Amino acid sequence: MLVTSPPPGRDYAHLLGAMNELLAVLWDEGDQEAALRASFEGAARGFGARKALLLRAIHVLGKLTPEQIGACERGESVAGVSPSVIHRVIAEGRAELIEDPRLHEDAARTPSLAGGSHSVLCAPIRDPFHGAALAVVYLQNHGLTEAYTQDDLAWLEGYAAAAGRVFGFYFRHERSARELEELRDEIENAPEILGDSAHTQALRRALHETFIPSLGTENPEPVLLLGERGTGKDLVARYLHAYSARRRRPFVVVNCAEITDELAASRFFGHKKGAFTGALSDEPGFFRAADGGVLFLDEIAELTPRAQAHLLRVLESHTVVPVGQTREHRIDVAVVLATNRDLDEAVREGGLREDFYDRFRTLAIRILPLRERPWDVPLLLDHFRRHQERKHRKPTLGFSEEALRALVSYAWPGNVRELARACSLFLIHAQPGARLDRALLERCLPEVLTAEPNPKAGPLLWDGVSMKEAVRAFERELILARLERHGGSAKAARESLGLTKTTFHRYVKSLGIATGGGAGEE
C-alpha cells in the first residue's frame, strides 16, 4: 500500500518500525517478548491511538486500568472500551472499524462507547497454522481530523497478518518448550540429547518438529539414523520413543548383525510351537512384541539380502505371518533403523537391496561425528563427569583448565561413546576431592595429549576473545564446513542452514568467505 500523505496523528514510520520488531522475533535476536512489546508500542504510536490494548497480553498502553483489562477479558462493559467489539472480532475472525459517528449518521455504536466521539480499529491476530485467534489488537482514537478510516483498517489488517505469523511461531515455540518440560517430568529417566553446537540444536528442533510427530500416526514411515559408531544413534532412537505418543508402548531393540538367514523369519515374525526343530513354545517375534510401540533395528546394513526381503514385505503390508501359521496379524509399529555404513555404496556393492533401501531412505537423520561438532564436547564432559561422580560416590573439583583444553582439542575418533568411557576411566583413577588434571590424562588416555589437535575446535580454545568474536568464528567455521560438505555449492550450503539467498550472501560477505562464483549464485 502506498500512502503519500498520512492523516493527522498517524506516523507510518513507527508502524514500519513495528514490522521490523516482528522480524526480530523471527530472527530470534534477543528477547522475543521485548520485541513483541516494542512492536505493539510502535504500532500504537503509528496509528496515533489514544487507547491501545493487546490481549493475551503483552502490553497495555493509554489509560486502561487492570480492572478495565480484566473486564474486557471477561466480556463485561467498560466505559470508553468496547468488549463487544473485541469478542465479535475474535468470534468472526475478521478486523472491524467503528467510525466516528460525526462522519456517518448510521455509524455502528456499542453501549461502552456511548456519549463520546470515538473511532475504533480492532483486528484478530490469528495462528497461520491452525487459524485460531491467538490475540486481539484494539486501537481507539477520538477527534474528527484523526478519526480512523478504511485505509487505516487495511493497514491494521496487514500488521495483524504479520503479527499472526510471529505470534504463531512464538506461542508454538513456547508451547513446545512447555510440553517438553512436562514430558520430562512425566518420563522417568528421560533421555537427553546434550550439546550446544548448531548441529545438535538443529537435531533437537527437527526431532520435535518433524520426526516425533510423525511417529504418532498409524503405521508411520520408517526413520533412518545415519552416523559413525558411537555418535549416539541408539540414544536418538530412545529419544524418539520417549517423547512420542508411543512412549507407553514397548521399545524393542534388535541387533541385525546377529540375525541369520535361517532364523530371520522366526525372529522378526514369531513362530508357532513345533513349527521347526527347537520351537518349544509360541513366540511373538520382534514386530508383534513391539506392536503399538517402536522397533529399533540397529546395524541394518548387516542383514542378508534374504532377510532384507522379509523385512521389506512387512514394511509394505504392515502384517506378519508367524512361522507355522497361515493367518496374517496386522501390526502398528514405528520402525527406526540405524547404520554406520554408507548405504549408497552398499547398494552399489550388492550387499543392500535397492528396493529395500528405497523403502526407508526418505526420513533420514544424519548425526555428525564429535570431531565435526567440538562445541558439544565441554557439555558432554561435564555431564559424564557428574554421572561418574554419582556412580562412584567420588566428588571431584572437575577438570583443570589444561586438561579441559586438551580434551576439547582431541578429535574423539570413537565419538561420544569414547568420551563417556574416558570419563569413567578418569573417575576410577581420580582421588576424591582432587582436580582432574593433565597427569590423570597421561595415565588414563595419553593419546589425548599426543594426537594432532582438531582444527575445528580452534575457536573454543582461544583466550581473550569477546563473545562477538567467538560467535563470528563459529559462524565462519559452520559455513565453511557446509560448503566443504556440499562440494562448494553455495545453494546447497545455504539450504542446509535454512538461510535465504540474501541472508547467506550477507553472512559470507561479512565473514570474508570466498565461494568461487559468488555466494549468491545458484
Steps between C-alpha positions, in 0.01 A plus 500: 500500500631846407397788726651831392336720762411329829197638687565719806616300799645212293869418493551219254875504563421367849272240342778382269728491804241279668529262203877490548454404863289206383784396270732505801285229657524284188876551498511398867717799583485590868197500725198387298243628748672840505493508120127423494438770761706755303314406182161561660613830648626609157172398336299695761710811432477446124120495514490795740295298749381672818417157645664177390454147626664174404322216672688184575669726623834652418452865595237762575529865401287804568271541799371145538507374857550137603127493587410612147727239346354228717148613411586486128631146539176402677285670236355756740412858404768760570448871446709617207601148385280261302537133607217408262716609206792297634293186541327546162835534324630185666180305427473608134873499432508829311609858569243768573485878478261710710502845348450829680119562498556852373627351172190285441164530662445124481845409640498191719506565876535292812369586850854534634575780253177693556536867587830548318635555151735208456630295211626146557720256311499141616657194334563137596855368496453152360722192505590439133544128569159432658293815439420554869510849650811529716450862600307814410625853445262784594576864408279795591513865401286813518503825315340560163820570308674194644207257466577155362396417144497200265863575408601457864305175514701367204825596673390325820402184311851490352660549839276234660584248225873553555454482876304178459796327342728615779253421778441157348874435503546652845213320671576172320861519618386593851242218499754246372750597771229472767380163368859373490552596865173329595609187314835500677320520833273215395763267354727333751867519397407691185782488243670829414685609189770727636701756311528866407618461142285622212468139382368371833260791541365439148474127576287558810280743308451257208417214735222695672365681195511216245602153612328461837160618367536261205535204738157576646319397182379147423764296313743794474775523244827338618768732641863445401788604730839545335828560677836356598534255787456665836321813377185421699259338252358276774444809720310675220285189450412492871437874493255457211312233694506683835353826368256355247138395548630140512699547820266280707536212253804270457843601376666194346868501401640261238864463398463396137860373487383205712211401268579199279316400183364185663342681794411835341128425440458343845680783682315776318151349468486239776419130476254238616606227740636203305537698174864383478752311706566696817169693491398398851238775551305767317708815447358836387808623309645850505221673307213367708698561820535867394137540388382853577854607588841537337724233346864610481696305239869575557774412249236463227760472222628172652183310405527255212301569181261218593431651841459840335227349280316381810515848650397673178178298491394600851596865443272502195204301634512574877412136559699198622445126464670300777693191389269198518183707452305627199298778664626855458535725806467875450757706686549873569870552560724804461823364350826684568805369312866588556833439333854633488543379142482700177173354368541634146831316481339189651239505222772536233691207650188282505483454877185711536188452286410823322124448546556442873708819530241702307236399754666679793737761360251791500495593872873504578690661788876540466693533827837667458812355663625682809803642317257694276318650800766572766270761654314206657810363676508724813136430585542125441814488714320673784197270468698174501733621776206576727338168414815308591542701821152388610563143391831469686394732784818692439463878469783686327593860422440445127749533216795733521520764227794323334322163502179648366683673214667170407170310508320762291775504237497117470320365190328210687512231228267284711257792534267539800540136604878547530455825692263332746745212550783749557303677775440162665875430498580845637267456798624148575858625525429845650546586866188622685490879519787534251521685170490291180829622352757434227674231706173303521455527123854371451423191708156421358493631142845616386392525134300810593829681565692366200239505222479772237258769627159522337513824292124548534542543876720807454246772591416318824860522617576864432581718797399864527231496230168675544165325466442682170836383360436141612154498340642635174768232504238232556279635220797502265600142592141382455456653154842376385414149623169503310667627182759223531233234558299614197797521264514880502135544399375823656140405432525160670693649793250780566201264465655263753530797738141613438610843373361712218724591207529863618579409860759241400670754271506752786664244731774391260578859406528616863705193597738528204418160354580433134244281323643462153248652265338707776297424807174605347539304173282197454 
